[in-house]
Amino acid sequence: MTTKGQPGRVVRIDDATWDAYGQLCAEKGIARAADMRMHVVREVNAWRKANGIETPPGKKRVVRVPRKKPTTESD
């Protein structure tokens, strides 16, 4: 299943690694797919910078980080 009209990709990862990655992402509070997308974008941007390739203009991505609600103390 894809979201927002983006094409789906197939990635083959062994079950043990996939399960551990799921735990890691849960602890980070992010979905595996979002984490993988962010990693790929970082890698591509670093590659472009190292090779003097301009980043094509386009939609900027906004990453929303869930924040914990402040605790209220009652007197």
N, C-alpha and C positions, 0 to 999 in steps of 0.2 A: 504494500500500500504506500502511496506517495502522498505528499502534502503540498499544497500551494503550487500545483502544476509542475513540480520538479520531477525529472525522470528518476526512477528507482535504480539502484545499483546492487549488484550481487557481490557479496564479500564472503569468502569461505574462511572460517575461523573454527578451530577445534572447540569442542564443548567445554572443556575445563577452563580454557582461556576466556571464552565468552561468558561463562558464569562468574569468574573472578572479575572480569571487566564490568559486569553488571553490578557487582558489589561495590567496586571502586566508584563507579558513576553514581550509585545510590548515596554513598557517603559524601560525594561532592555535591549532590543535589541536582544532578543534570542527567538528561537522557543520553543513552549511548550514542544515538544518531547525532545529537547536537554536539557531543564531545568529539566525535569523529569528524564532523564538518568543520569545527573550529580548528582541529589539528591540521586538516588538509589545507585550509585557508592560510594558516600560519606558514606551513611548509612552502606553499606556492608563492606567497608574498616574499619569503626569504630567498627563494630561488630567483624570482624576478629581480629583486634588489641586487643579488650577487651577479646577475648577468646583464644588468642595466636595461631591463625590460620594463617599460612603463605599465602601471596597472591600468587596465581599461576602465573608463568611467562607467559607473553603474550605481546601483542601489547600495547604499551603505548598510551594513548589518548592525543591528542593535542587539546586544546580548543583555537580557534581563536576568538579574541575579535575585533570587528570592531572599528577602530579608526577614529576620525574625522580628516579631512584634515586641515592642518594649513591654516589660512586665509592669503591671500597675500594683503598687503597694497600697493596701487599705489600712487606715489607722484605726 
